[in-house]
Amino acid sequence: MSHIPAVLKSRPLNLPCVERPDARELVDRSRVLVNAMLESPDDAGPNFVMLLILADQLQMLHDDFEEEVRQLRAEKLSE
């Protein structure tokens, strides 16, 4: 069960994903976005567009970890 609202699951701004970054790059990008949001928030809070980008990056990171878990389980079952 995913805790990400459906509206955030779609690719923000419909940007094409040319190359999927690795997990380390996603974590680094997420950290930069969070720091940018905290340093210069909008009047009502963090920048909504940055939150959408962050949600997309975190979903990709989640998917990468889920795939890794599936691979590890498959390897364990094949032993």
DALINRA-V60346 format. One record per pair of residues at least 24 apart in sequence whose C-alpha atoms are under 10 Angstrom apart, sorted by the first residue. I is the first residue (numbers start at 0). J is the second residue. Records with the same first field share a line. If there is no record, write none. Layout:
I: J / J
This chain:
1: 58 / 61
3: 54 / 55 / 57 / 58
4: 54
6: 51
7: 50 / 51 / 52 / 53 / 54 / 55 / 58
8: 51 / 54 / 55 / 58
9: 51 / 54 / 55 / 58
10: 51 / 52 / 54 / 55 / 56 / 58
11: 48 / 49 / 50 / 51 / 52 / 53 / 54 / 55
12: 48 / 51 / 52
19: 56 / 59
20: 56 / 59 / 60
21: 59 / 60 / 63
22: 56 / 57 / 59 / 60 / 61 / 62 / 63 / 64
23: 60
24: 56 / 60
25: 53 / 55 / 56 / 57 / 58 / 59 / 60
26: 53 / 56 / 57 / 60
28: 52 / 53 / 56 / 57
29: 53 / 54 / 55 / 56 / 57 / 60
